[in-house]
């Protein structure tokens, strides 16, 4: 695995550090066509690999309040 294959995780600047955040690694999109997403509290846990269109739809849904609040 090269450095380009390693996810560079980050949280949104809108994150309030309240523990309900996800981290994404957009650096893998050009080479692999996916955006990995993980729970920021469980960094060694499962990772979802979303195609660009699916990730975009997810972000749009969050912005539109389609998932409710916790």
PDB file of N, H, CA, C and O in Angstrom:
ATOM      1  N   UNK A   1       0.855  -1.179   0.000  1.00  0.00           N
ATOM      2  CA  UNK A   1       0.000   0.000   0.000  1.00  0.00           C
ATOM      3  C   UNK A   1       0.897   1.237   0.000  1.00  0.00           C
ATOM      4  O   UNK A   1       1.816   1.332   0.813  1.00  0.00           O
ATOM      5  N   UNK A   2       0.645   2.161  -0.883  1.00  0.00           N
ATOM      6  H   UNK A   2      -0.102   2.084  -1.543  1.00  0.00           H
ATOM      7  CA  UNK A   2       1.423   3.387  -0.942  1.00  0.00           C
ATOM      8  C   UNK A   2       0.784   4.460  -0.077  1.00  0.00           C
ATOM      9  O   UNK A   2      -0.332   4.291   0.415  1.00  0.00           O
ATOM     10  N   UNK A   3       1.498   5.563   0.104  1.00  0.00           N
ATOM     11  H   UNK A   3       2.405   5.700  -0.296  1.00  0.00           H
ATOM     12  CA  UNK A   3       0.960   6.676   0.888  1.00  0.00           C
ATOM     13  C   UNK A   3      -0.337   7.183   0.287  1.00  0.00           C
ATOM     14  O   UNK A   3      -1.240   7.596   1.014  1.00  0.00           O
ATOM     15  N   UNK A   4      -0.437   7.155  -1.041  1.00  0.00           N
ATOM     16  H   UNK A   4       0.297   6.820  -1.632  1.00  0.00           H
ATOM     17  CA  UNK A   4      -1.656   7.623  -1.696  1.00  0.00           C
ATOM     18  C   UNK A   4      -2.841   6.705  -1.423  1.00  0.00           C
ATOM     19  O   UNK A   4      -3.991   7.114  -1.579  1.00  0.00           O
ATOM     20  N   UNK A   5      -2.567   5.462  -1.014  1.00  0.00           N
ATOM     21  H   UNK A   5      -1.632   5.130  -0.886  1.00  0.00           H
ATOM     22  CA  UNK A   5      -3.632   4.519  -0.708  1.00  0.00           C
ATOM     23  C   UNK A   5      -4.103   4.620   0.737  1.00  0.00           C
ATOM     24  O   UNK A   5      -5.113   4.016   1.097  1.00  0.00           O
ATOM     25  N   UNK A   6      -3.397   5.366   1.563  1.00  0.00           N
ATOM     26  H   UNK A   6      -2.576   5.857   1.271  1.00  0.00           H
ATOM     27  CA  UNK A   6      -3.772   5.517   2.967  1.00  0.00           C
ATOM     28  C   UNK A   6      -4.754   6.665   3.116  1.00  0.00           C
ATOM     29  O   UNK A   6      -4.498   7.770   2.638  1.00  0.00           O
ATOM     30  N   UNK A   7      -5.872   6.410   3.775  1.00  0.00           N
ATOM     31  H   UNK A   7      -6.080   5.512   4.163  1.00  0.00           H
ATOM     32  CA  UNK A   7      -6.852   7.484   3.957  1.00  0.00           C
ATOM     33  C   UNK A   7      -6.286   8.611   4.818  1.00  0.00           C
ATOM     34  O   UNK A   7      -5.625   8.355   5.825  1.00  0.00           O
ATOM     35  N   UNK A   8      -6.542   9.838   4.428  1.00  0.00           N
ATOM     36  H   UNK A   8      -7.079  10.046   3.610  1.00  0.00           H
ATOM     37  CA  UNK A   8      -6.221  11.006   5.248  1.00  0.00           C
ATOM     38  C   UNK A   8      -7.552  11.503   5.817  1.00  0.00           C
ATOM     39  O   UNK A   8      -8.285  12.254   5.173  1.00  0.00           O
ATOM     40  N   UNK A   9      -7.837  11.063   7.033  1.00  0.00           N
ATOM     41  H   UNK A   9      -7.241  10.453   7.556  1.00  0.00           H
ATOM     42  CA  UNK A   9      -9.132  11.304   7.666  1.00  0.00           C
ATOM     43  C   UNK A   9      -9.271  12.743   8.132  1.00  0.00           C
ATOM     44  O   UNK A   9      -8.304  13.349   8.593  1.00  0.00           O
ATOM     45  N   UNK A  10     -10.485  13.294   8.009  1.00  0.00           N
ATOM     46  H   UNK A  10     -11.271  12.801   7.634  1.00  0.00           H
ATOM     47  CA  UNK A  10     -10.781  14.597   8.586  1.00  0.00           C
ATOM     48  C   UNK A  10     -12.264  14.684   8.917  1.00  0.00           C
ATOM     49  O   UNK A  10     -13.097  13.972   8.358  1.00  0.00           O
ATOM     50  N   UNK A  11     -12.561  15.595   9.855  1.00  0.00           N
ATOM     51  H   UNK A  11     -11.884  16.174  10.309  1.00  0.00           H
ATOM     52  CA  UNK A  11     -13.946  15.886  10.236  1.00  0.00           C
ATOM     53  C   UNK A  11     -14.330  17.239   9.659  1.00  0.00           C
ATOM     54  O   UNK A  11     -13.470  18.075   9.383  1.00  0.00           O
ATOM     55  N   UNK A  12     -15.594  17.442   9.483  1.00  0.00           N
ATOM     56  H   UNK A  12     -16.294  16.762   9.706  1.00  0.00           H
ATOM     57  CA  UNK A  12     -16.102  18.712   8.979  1.00  0.00           C
ATOM     58  C   UNK A  12     -15.739  19.851   9.924  1.00  0.00           C
ATOM     59  O   UNK A  12     -15.660  19.668  11.138  1.00  0.00           O
ATOM     60  N   UNK A  13     -15.523  21.010   9.354  1.00  0.00           N
ATOM     61  H   UNK A  13     -15.587  21.158   8.367  1.00  0.00           H
ATOM     62  CA  UNK A  13     -15.280  22.194  10.178  1.00  0.00           C
ATOM     63  C   UNK A  13     -16.539  22.579  10.956  1.00  0.00           C
ATOM     64  O   UNK A  13     -16.470  23.377  11.890  1.00  0.00           O
ATOM     65  N   UNK A  14     -17.691  22.014  10.574  1.00  0.00           N
ATOM     66  H   UNK A  14     -17.747  21.366   9.815  1.00  0.00           H
ATOM     67  CA  UNK A  14     -18.942  22.262  11.284  1.00  0.00           C
ATOM     68  C   UNK A  14     -19.111  21.341  12.489  1.00  0.00           C
ATOM     69  O   UNK A  14     -20.060  21.497  13.259  1.00  0.00           O
ATOM     70  N   UNK A  15     -18.208  20.391  12.658  1.00  0.00           N
ATOM     71  H   UNK A  15     -17.438  20.264  12.033  1.00  0.00           H
ATOM     72  CA  UNK A  15     -18.289  19.458  13.775  1.00  0.00           C
ATOM     73  C   UNK A  15     -18.111  20.218  15.084  1.00  0.00           C
ATOM     74  O   UNK A  15     -17.205  21.040  15.218  1.00  0.00           O
ATOM     75  N   UNK A  16     -18.983  19.933  16.044  1.00  0.00           N
ATOM     76  H   UNK A  16     -19.719  19.265  15.935  1.00  0.00           H
ATOM     77  CA  UNK A  16     -18.871  20.624  17.330  1.00  0.00           C
ATOM     78  C   UNK A  16     -18.180  19.764  18.374  1.00  0.00           C
ATOM     79  O   UNK A  16     -18.209  20.085  19.562  1.00  0.00           O
ATOM     80  N   UNK A  17     -17.557  18.672  17.940  1.00  0.00           N
ATOM     81  H   UNK A  17     -17.534  18.411  16.975  1.00  0.00           H
ATOM     82  CA  UNK A  17     -16.827  17.760  18.825  1.00  0.00           C
ATOM     83  C   UNK A  17     -17.723  17.182  19.911  1.00  0.00           C
ATOM     84  O   UNK A  17     -17.250  16.902  21.013  1.00  0.00           O
ATOM     85  N   UNK A  18     -19.000  16.998  19.623  1.00  0.00           N
ATOM     86  H   UNK A  18     -19.385  17.225  18.728  1.00  0.00           H
ATOM     87  CA  UNK A  18     -19.922  16.433  20.595  1.00  0.00           C
ATOM     88  C   UNK A  18     -19.981  14.918  20.565  1.00  0.00           C
ATOM     89  O   UNK A  18     -20.768  14.319  21.298  1.00  0.00           O
ATOM     90  N   UNK A  19     -19.168  14.287  19.736  1.00  0.00           N
ATOM     91  H   UNK A  19     -18.528  14.774  19.140  1.00  0.00           H
ATOM     92  CA  UNK A  19     -19.112  12.841  19.719  1.00  0.00           C
ATOM     93  C   UNK A  19     -19.997  12.167  18.693  1.00  0.00           C
ATOM     94  O   UNK A  19     -19.992  10.940  18.597  1.00  0.00           O
ATOM     95  N   UNK A  20     -20.754  12.924  17.925  1.00  0.00           N
ATOM     96  H   UNK A  20     -20.759  13.921  18.002  1.00  0.00           H
ATOM     97  CA  UNK A  20     -21.623  12.320  16.916  1.00  0.00           C
ATOM     98  C   UNK A  20     -21.137  12.684  15.518  1.00  0.00           C
ATOM     99  O   UNK A  20     -21.916  13.111  14.666  1.00  0.00           O
ATOM    100  N   UNK A  21     -19.854  12.509  15.301  1.00  0.00           N
ATOM    101  H   UNK A  21     -19.221  12.162  15.993  1.00  0.00           H
ATOM    102  CA  UNK A  21     -19.238  12.928  14.044  1.00  0.00           C
ATOM    103  C   UNK A  21     -18.819  11.726  13.208  1.00  0.00           C
ATOM    104  O   UNK A  21     -18.616  10.623  13.715  1.00  0.00           O
ATOM    105  N   UNK A  22     -18.698  11.977  11.931  1.00  0.00           N
ATOM    106  H   UNK A  22     -18.863  12.874  11.519  1.00  0.00           H
ATOM    107  CA  UNK A  22     -18.077  11.019  11.036  1.00  0.00           C
ATOM    108  C   UNK A  22     -16.817  11.652  10.480  1.00  0.00           C
ATOM    109  O   UNK A  22     -16.689  12.875  10.439  1.00  0.00           O
ATOM    110  N   UNK A  23     -15.896  10.816  10.057  1.00  0.00           N
ATOM    111  H   UNK A  23     -16.001   9.822  10.090  1.00  0.00           H
ATOM    112  CA  UNK A  23     -14.689  11.272   9.391  1.00  0.00           C
ATOM    113  C   UNK A  23     -14.710  10.737   7.971  1.00  0.00           C
ATOM    114  O   UNK A  23     -15.210   9.640   7.717  1.00  0.00           O
ATOM    115  N   UNK A  24     -14.167  11.513   7.052  1.00  0.00           N
ATOM    116  H   UNK A  24     -13.761  12.404   7.258  1.00  0.00           H
ATOM    117  CA  UNK A  24     -14.092  11.101   5.655  1.00  0.00           C
ATOM    118  C   UNK A  24     -12.658  11.245   5.174  1.00  0.00           C
ATOM    119  O   UNK A  24     -11.853  11.963   5.767  1.00  0.00           O
ATOM    120  N   UNK A  25     -12.357  10.548   4.088  1.00  0.00           N
ATOM    121  H   UNK A  25     -13.011   9.965   3.606  1.00  0.00           H
ATOM    122  CA  UNK A  25     -11.026  10.620   3.481  1.00  0.00           C
ATOM    123  C   UNK A  25     -11.197  10.786   1.975  1.00  0.00           C
ATOM    124  O   UNK A  25     -11.237   9.804   1.234  1.00  0.00           O
ATOM    125  N   UNK A  26     -11.294  12.019   1.538  1.00  0.00           N
ATOM    126  H   UNK A  26     -11.261  12.817   2.140  1.00  0.00           H
ATOM    127  CA  UNK A  26     -11.553  12.290   0.125  1.00  0.00           C
ATOM    128  C   UNK A  26     -10.345  12.066  -0.766  1.00  0.00           C
ATOM    129  O   UNK A  26     -10.479  12.062  -1.989  1.00  0.00           O
ATOM    130  N   UNK A  27      -9.169  11.878  -0.182  1.00  0.00           N
ATOM    131  H   UNK A  27      -9.060  11.881   0.812  1.00  0.00           H
ATOM    132  CA  UNK A  27      -7.959  11.703  -0.997  1.00  0.00           C
ATOM    133  C   UNK A  27      -7.973  10.418  -1.824  1.00  0.00           C
ATOM    134  O   UNK A  27      -7.203  10.302  -2.777  1.00  0.00           O
ATOM    135  N   UNK A  28      -8.823   9.454  -1.486  1.00  0.00           N
ATOM    136  H   UNK A  28      -9.448   9.548  -0.711  1.00  0.00           H
ATOM    137  CA  UNK A  28      -8.859   8.190  -2.229  1.00  0.00           C
ATOM    138  C   UNK A  28      -9.785   8.233  -3.436  1.00  0.00           C
ATOM    139  O   UNK A  28      -9.793   7.303  -4.242  1.00  0.00           O
ATOM    140  N   UNK A  29     -10.559   9.294  -3.568  1.00  0.00           N
ATOM    141  H   UNK A  29     -10.552  10.050  -2.914  1.00  0.00           H
ATOM    142  CA  UNK A  29     -11.508   9.375  -4.671  1.00  0.00           C
ATOM    143  C   UNK A  29     -10.851   9.307  -6.056  1.00  0.00           C
ATOM    144  O   UNK A  29     -11.301   8.520  -6.888  1.00  0.00           O
ATOM    145  N   UNK A  30      -9.817  10.091  -6.334  1.00  0.00           N
ATOM    146  H   UNK A  30      -9.452  10.731  -5.657  1.00  0.00           H
ATOM    147  CA  UNK A  30      -9.246  10.044  -7.691  1.00  0.00           C
ATOM    148  C   UNK A  30      -8.707   8.669  -8.098  1.00  0.00           C
ATOM    149  O   UNK A  30      -8.933   8.227  -9.224  1.00  0.00           O
ATOM    150  N   UNK A  31      -8.007   8.000  -7.203  1.00  0.00           N
ATOM    151  H   UNK A  31      -7.823   8.359  -6.288  1.00  0.00           H
ATOM    152  CA  UNK A  31      -7.366   6.726  -7.555  1.00  0.00           C
ATOM    153  C   UNK A  31      -8.289   5.520  -7.419  1.00  0.00           C
ATOM    154  O   UNK A  31      -8.143   4.542  -8.152  1.00  0.00           O
ATOM    155  N   UNK A  32      -9.240   5.586  -6.483  1.00  0.00           N
ATOM    156  H   UNK A  32      -9.358   6.381  -5.888  1.00  0.00           H
ATOM    157  CA  UNK A  32     -10.050   4.401  -6.178  1.00  0.00           C
ATOM    158  C   UNK A  32     -11.549   4.584  -6.429  1.00  0.00           C
ATOM    159  O   UNK A  32     -12.303   3.611  -6.429  1.00  0.00           O
ATOM    160  N   UNK A  33     -11.974   5.823  -6.641  1.00  0.00           N
ATOM    161  H   UNK A  33     -11.362   6.613  -6.642  1.00  0.00           H
ATOM    162  CA  UNK A  33     -13.387   6.078  -6.924  1.00  0.00           C
ATOM    163  C   UNK A  33     -14.305   5.957  -5.728  1.00  0.00           C
ATOM    164  O   UNK A  33     -15.518   5.824  -5.891  1.00  0.00           O
ATOM    165  N   UNK A  34     -13.746   6.000  -4.522  1.00  0.00           N
ATOM    166  H   UNK A  34     -12.761   6.108  -4.390  1.00  0.00           H
ATOM    167  CA  UNK A  34     -14.554   5.882  -3.311  1.00  0.00           C
ATOM    168  C   UNK A  34     -14.154   6.947  -2.294  1.00  0.00           C
ATOM    169  O   UNK A  34     -13.040   7.471  -2.310  1.00  0.00           O
ATOM    170  N   UNK A  35     -15.108   7.248  -1.407  1.00  0.00           N
ATOM    171  H   UNK A  35     -16.013   6.823  -1.394  1.00  0.00           H
ATOM    172  CA  UNK A  35     -14.851   8.121  -0.267  1.00  0.00           C
ATOM    173  C   UNK A  35     -15.133   7.289   0.984  1.00  0.00           C
ATOM    174  O   UNK A  35     -16.289   6.998   1.289  1.00  0.00           O
ATOM    175  N   UNK A  36     -14.078   6.905   1.708  1.00  0.00           N
ATOM    176  H   UNK A  36     -13.138   7.141   1.460  1.00  0.00           H
ATOM    177  CA  UNK A  36     -14.278   6.155   2.948  1.00  0.00           C
ATOM    178  C   UNK A  36     -14.898   7.052   4.033  1.00  0.00           C
ATOM    179  O   UNK A  36     -14.567   8.233   4.144  1.00  0.00           O
ATOM    180  N   UNK A  37     -15.793   6.470   4.819  1.00  0.00           N
ATOM    181  H   UNK A  37     -16.061   5.511   4.729  1.00  0.00           H
ATOM    182  CA  UNK A  37     -16.462   7.166   5.911  1.00  0.00           C
ATOM    183  C   UNK A  37     -16.401   6.269   7.138  1.00  0.00           C
ATOM    184  O   UNK A  37     -16.631   5.064   7.043  1.00  0.00           O
ATOM    185  N   UNK A  38     -16.088   6.864   8.308  1.00  0.00           N
ATOM    186  H   UNK A  38     -15.901   7.844   8.385  1.00  0.00           H
ATOM    187  CA  UNK A  38     -16.048   6.078   9.550  1.00  0.00           C
ATOM    188  C   UNK A  38     -16.557   6.911  10.715  1.00  0.00           C
ATOM    189  O   UNK A  38     -16.633   8.137  10.640  1.00  0.00           O
ATOM    190  N   UNK A  39     -16.900   6.225  11.784  1.00  0.00           N
ATOM    191  H   UNK A  39     -16.838   5.229  11.845  1.00  0.00           H
ATOM    192  CA  UNK A  39     -17.331   6.850  13.030  1.00  0.00           C
ATOM    193  C   UNK A  39     -16.099   7.428  13.716  1.00  0.00           C
ATOM    194  O   UNK A  39     -15.113   6.720  13.920  1.00  0.00           O
ATOM    195  N   UNK A  40     -16.146   8.693  14.068  1.00  0.00           N
ATOM    196  H   UNK A  40     -16.947   9.269  13.902  1.00  0.00           H
ATOM    197  CA  UNK A  40     -14.979   9.329  14.681  1.00  0.00           C
ATOM    198  C   UNK A  40     -14.671   8.788  16.075  1.00  0.00           C
ATOM    199  O   UNK A  40     -13.553   8.946  16.563  1.00  0.00           O
ATOM    200  N   UNK A  41     -15.646   8.152  16.720  1.00  0.00           N
ATOM    201  H   UNK A  41     -16.555   8.023  16.323  1.00  0.00           H
ATOM    202  CA  UNK A  41     -15.422   7.582  18.054  1.00  0.00           C
ATOM    203  C   UNK A  41     -14.799   6.193  17.998  1.00  0.00           C
ATOM    204  O   UNK A  41     -14.223   5.730  18.982  1.00  0.00           O
ATOM    205  N   UNK A  42     -14.911   5.526  16.849  1.00  0.00           N
ATOM    206  H   UNK A  42     -15.379   5.902  16.049  1.00  0.00           H
ATOM    207  CA  UNK A  42     -14.430   4.150  16.712  1.00  0.00           C
ATOM    208  C   UNK A  42     -13.513   4.089  15.487  1.00  0.00           C
ATOM    209  O   UNK A  42     -13.862   3.486  14.472  1.00  0.00           O
ATOM    210  N   UNK A  43     -12.362   4.707  15.590  1.00  0.00           N
ATOM    211  H   UNK A  43     -12.079   5.197  16.414  1.00  0.00           H
ATOM    212  CA  UNK A  43     -11.488   4.833  14.427  1.00  0.00           C
ATOM    213  C   UNK A  43     -10.942   3.498  13.936  1.00  0.00           C
ATOM    214  O   UNK A  43     -10.529   3.393  12.781  1.00  0.00           O
ATOM    215  N   UNK A  44     -10.930   2.488  14.779  1.00  0.00           N
ATOM    216  H   UNK A  44     -11.265   2.573  15.717  1.00  0.00           H
ATOM    217  CA  UNK A  44     -10.478   1.162  14.356  1.00  0.00           C
ATOM    218  C   UNK A  44     -11.646   0.291  13.893  1.00  0.00           C
ATOM    219  O   UNK A  44     -11.455  -0.881  13.569  1.00  0.00           O
ATOM    220  N   UNK A  45     -12.846   0.856  13.861  1.00  0.00           N
ATOM    221  H   UNK A  45     -13.001   1.808  14.124  1.00  0.00           H
ATOM    222  CA  UNK A  45     -14.036   0.102  13.487  1.00  0.00           C
ATOM    223  C   UNK A  45     -14.241   0.023  11.987  1.00  0.00           C
ATOM    224  O   UNK A  45     -13.323   0.247  11.199  1.00  0.00           O
ATOM    225  N   UNK A  46     -15.442  -0.295  11.623  1.00  0.00           N
ATOM    226  H   UNK A  46     -16.188  -0.477  12.264  1.00  0.00           H
ATOM    227  CA  UNK A  46     -15.813  -0.472  10.216  1.00  0.00           C
ATOM    228  C   UNK A  46     -15.711   0.833   9.437  1.00  0.00           C
ATOM    229  O   UNK A  46     -15.879   1.924   9.981  1.00  0.00           O
ATOM    230  N   UNK A  47     -15.434   0.685   8.156  1.00  0.00           N
ATOM    231  H   UNK A  47     -15.298  -0.202   7.714  1.00  0.00           H
ATOM    232  CA  UNK A  47     -15.347   1.819   7.241  1.00  0.00           C
ATOM    233  C   UNK A  47     -16.302   1.560   6.080  1.00  0.00           C
ATOM    234  O   UNK A  47     -16.275   0.486   5.477  1.00  0.00           O
ATOM    235  N   UNK A  48     -17.138   2.535   5.768  1.00  0.00           N
ATOM    236  H   UNK A  48     -17.159   3.407   6.258  1.00  0.00           H
ATOM    237  CA  UNK A  48     -17.998   2.459   4.584  1.00  0.00           C
ATOM    238  C   UNK A  48     -17.262   3.112   3.427  1.00  0.00           C
ATOM    239  O   UNK A  48     -16.704   4.198   3.582  1.00  0.00           O
ATOM    240  N   UNK A  49     -17.252   2.471   2.287  1.00  0.00           N
ATOM    241  H   UNK A  49     -17.705   1.588   2.162  1.00  0.00           H
ATOM    242  CA  UNK A  49     -16.648   3.058   1.098  1.00  0.00           C
ATOM    243  C   UNK A  49     -17.767   3.447   0.149  1.00  0.00           C
ATOM    244  O   UNK A  49     -18.417   2.588  -0.449  1.00  0.00           O
ATOM    245  N   UNK A  50     -17.987   4.751   0.015  1.00  0.00           N
ATOM    246  H   UNK A  50     -17.459   5.448   0.500  1.00  0.00           H
ATOM    247  CA  UNK A  50     -19.087   5.257  -0.795  1.00  0.00           C
ATOM    248  C   UNK A  50     -18.578   5.803  -2.118  1.00  0.00           C
ATOM    249  O   UNK A  50     -17.553   6.484  -2.161  1.00  0.00           O
ATOM    250  N   UNK A  51     -19.284   5.509  -3.187  1.00  0.00           N
ATOM    251  H   UNK A  51     -20.116   4.956  -3.153  1.00  0.00           H
ATOM    252  CA  UNK A  51     -19.005   6.126  -4.486  1.00  0.00           C
ATOM    253  C   UNK A  51     -19.354   7.614  -4.377  1.00  0.00           C
ATOM    254  O   UNK A  51     -20.135   8.005  -3.509  1.00  0.00           O
ATOM    255  N   UNK A  52     -18.789   8.428  -5.237  1.00  0.00           N
ATOM    256  H   UNK A  52     -18.154   8.111  -5.941  1.00  0.00           H
ATOM    257  CA  UNK A  52     -18.973   9.878  -5.176  1.00  0.00           C
ATOM    258  C   UNK A  52     -20.449  10.272  -5.200  1.00  0.00           C
ATOM    259  O   UNK A  52     -20.862  11.136  -4.427  1.00  0.00           O
ATOM    260  N   UNK A  53     -21.247   9.658  -6.066  1.00  0.00           N
ATOM    261  H   UNK A  53     -20.912   8.956  -6.694  1.00  0.00           H
ATOM    262  CA  UNK A  53     -22.667  10.007  -6.168  1.00  0.00           C
ATOM    263  C   UNK A  53     -23.414   9.680  -4.874  1.00  0.00           C
ATOM    264  O   UNK A  53     -24.274  10.448  -4.443  1.00  0.00           O
ATOM    265  N   UNK A  54     -23.091   8.550  -4.257  1.00  0.00           N
ATOM    266  H   UNK A  54     -22.392   7.926  -4.607  1.00  0.00           H
ATOM    267  CA  UNK A  54     -23.745   8.166  -3.003  1.00  0.00           C
ATOM    268  C   UNK A  54     -23.355   9.118  -1.878  1.00  0.00           C
ATOM    269  O   UNK A  54     -24.196   9.508  -1.068  1.00  0.00           O
ATOM    270  N   UNK A  55     -22.086   9.488  -1.831  1.00  0.00           N
ATOM    271  H   UNK A  55     -21.403   9.171  -2.489  1.00  0.00           H
ATOM    272  CA  UNK A  55     -21.632  10.420  -0.801  1.00  0.00           C
ATOM    273  C   UNK A  55     -22.300  11.780  -0.982  1.00  0.00           C
ATOM    274  O   UNK A  55     -22.733  12.400  -0.010  1.00  0.00           O
ATOM    275  N   UNK A  56     -22.380  12.236  -2.212  1.00  0.00           N
ATOM    276  H   UNK A  56     -22.029  11.733  -3.002  1.00  0.00           H
ATOM    277  CA  UNK A  56     -23.021  13.516  -2.510  1.00  0.00           C
ATOM    278  C   UNK A  56     -24.493  13.500  -2.102  1.00  0.00           C
ATOM    279  O   UNK A  56     -24.995  14.470  -1.534  1.00  0.00           O
ATOM    280  N   UNK A  57     -25.177  12.402  -2.390  1.00  0.00           N
ATOM    281  H   UNK A  57     -24.769  11.614  -2.852  1.00  0.00           H
ATOM    282  CA  UNK A  57     -26.583  12.275  -2.000  1.00  0.00           C
ATOM    283  C   UNK A  57     -26.729  12.273  -0.483  1.00  0.00           C
ATOM    284  O   UNK A  57     -27.670  12.862   0.048  1.00  0.00           O
ATOM    285  N   UNK A  58     -25.811  11.620   0.216  1.00  0.00           N
ATOM    286  H   UNK A  58     -25.046  11.142  -0.215  1.00  0.00           H
ATOM    287  CA  UNK A  58     -25.822  11.593   1.682  1.00  0.00           C
ATOM    288  C   UNK A  58     -25.648  13.007   2.237  1.00  0.00           C
ATOM    289  O   UNK A  58     -26.405  13.421   3.115  1.00  0.00           O
ATOM    290  N   UNK A  59     -24.668  13.745   1.738  1.00  0.00           N
ATOM    291  H   UNK A  59     -24.053  13.408   1.025  1.00  0.00           H
ATOM    292  CA  UNK A  59     -24.421  15.109   2.213  1.00  0.00           C
ATOM    293  C   UNK A  59     -25.631  15.995   1.938  1.00  0.00           C
ATOM    294  O   UNK A  59     -26.022  16.793   2.790  1.00  0.00           O
ATOM    295  N   UNK A  60     -26.221  15.861   0.766  1.00  0.00           N
ATOM    296  H   UNK A  60     -25.904  15.213   0.074  1.00  0.00           H
ATOM    297  CA  UNK A  60     -27.418  16.640   0.437  1.00  0.00           C
ATOM    298  C   UNK A  60     -28.548  16.312   1.402  1.00  0.00           C
ATOM    299  O   UNK A  60     -29.248  17.213   1.863  1.00  0.00           O
ATOM    300  N   UNK A  61     -28.734  15.033   1.712  1.00  0.00           N
ATOM    301  H   UNK A  61     -28.165  14.301   1.337  1.00  0.00           H
ATOM    302  CA  UNK A  61     -29.769  14.626   2.656  1.00  0.00           C
ATOM    303  C   UNK A  61     -29.544  15.198   4.041  1.00  0.00           C
ATOM    304  O   UNK A  61     -30.494  15.620   4.699  1.00  0.00           O
ATOM    305  N   UNK A  62     -28.293  15.218   4.493  1.00  0.00           N
ATOM    306  H   UNK A  62     -27.521  14.875   3.958  1.00  0.00           H
ATOM    307  CA  UNK A  62     -27.978  15.797   5.792  1.00  0.00           C
ATOM    308  C   UNK A  62     -28.306  17.287   5.793  1.00  0.00           C
ATOM    309  O   UNK A  62     -28.935  17.788   6.725  1.00  0.00           O
ATOM    310  N   UNK A  63     -27.884  17.985   4.757  1.00  0.00           N
ATOM    311  H   UNK A  63     -27.373  17.578   4.000  1.00  0.00           H
ATOM    312  CA  UNK A  63     -28.153  19.425   4.668  1.00  0.00           C
ATOM    313  C   UNK A  63     -29.640  19.726   4.642  1.00  0.00           C
ATOM    314  O   UNK A  63     -30.074  20.758   5.153  1.00  0.00           O
ATOM    315  N   UNK A  64     -30.426  18.833   4.050  1.00  0.00           N
ATOM    316  H   UNK A  64     -30.073  17.994   3.635  1.00  0.00           H
ATOM    317  CA  UNK A  64     -31.876  19.039   3.957  1.00  0.00           C
ATOM    318  C   UNK A  64     -32.637  18.519   5.168  1.00  0.00           C
ATOM    319  O   UNK A  64     -33.864  18.612   5.208  1.00  0.00           O
ATOM    320  N   UNK A  65     -31.928  17.971   6.163  1.00  0.00           N
ATOM    321  H   UNK A  65     -30.932  17.896   6.131  1.00  0.00           H
ATOM    322  CA  UNK A  65     -32.565  17.489   7.378  1.00  0.00           C
ATOM    323  C   UNK A  65     -33.341  16.190   7.198  1.00  0.00           C
ATOM    324  O   UNK A  65     -34.249  15.903   7.978  1.00  0.00           O
ATOM    325  N   UNK A  66     -32.999  15.402   6.182  1.00  0.00           N
ATOM    326  H   UNK A  66     -32.261  15.635   5.548  1.00  0.00           H
ATOM    327  CA  UNK A  66     -33.749  14.177   5.895  1.00  0.00           C
ATOM    328  C   UNK A  66     -33.501  13.046   6.893  1.00  0.00           C
ATOM    329  O   UNK A  66     -34.228  12.053   6.879  1.00  0.00           O
ATOM    330  N   UNK A  67     -32.513  13.172   7.740  1.00  0.00           N
ATOM    331  H   UNK A  67     -31.922  13.979   7.751  1.00  0.00           H
ATOM    332  CA  UNK A  67     -32.177  12.086   8.665  1.00  0.00           C
ATOM    333  C   UNK A  67     -32.568  12.396  10.110  1.00  0.00           C
ATOM    334  O   UNK A  67     -32.282  11.602  11.006  1.00  0.00           O
ATOM    335  N   UNK A  68     -33.198  13.505  10.343  1.00  0.00           N
ATOM    336  H   UNK A  68     -33.431  14.150   9.615  1.00  0.00           H
ATOM    337  CA  UNK A  68     -33.601  13.866  11.695  1.00  0.00           C
ATOM    338  C   UNK A  68     -32.420  14.265  12.534  1.00  0.00           C
ATOM    339  O   UNK A  68     -31.340  14.531  12.007  1.00  0.00           O
ATOM    340  N   UNK A  69     -32.609  14.312  13.826  1.00  0.00           N
ATOM    341  H   UNK A  69     -33.487  14.096  14.254  1.00  0.00           H
ATOM    342  CA  UNK A  69     -31.518  14.678  14.737  1.00  0.00           C
ATOM    343  C   UNK A  69     -31.466  13.674  15.874  1.00  0.00           C
ATOM    344  O   UNK A  69     -32.434  12.965  16.152  1.00  0.00           O
ATOM    345  N   UNK A  70     -30.314  13.631  16.522  1.00  0.00           N
ATOM    346  H   UNK A  70     -29.528  14.207  16.296  1.00  0.00           H
ATOM    347  CA  UNK A  70     -30.130  12.709  17.640  1.00  0.00           C
ATOM    348  C   UNK A  70     -30.203  13.435  18.953  1.00  0.00           C
ATOM    349  O   UNK A  70     -30.069  12.817  20.009  1.00  0.00           O
TER     350      UNK A  70
END
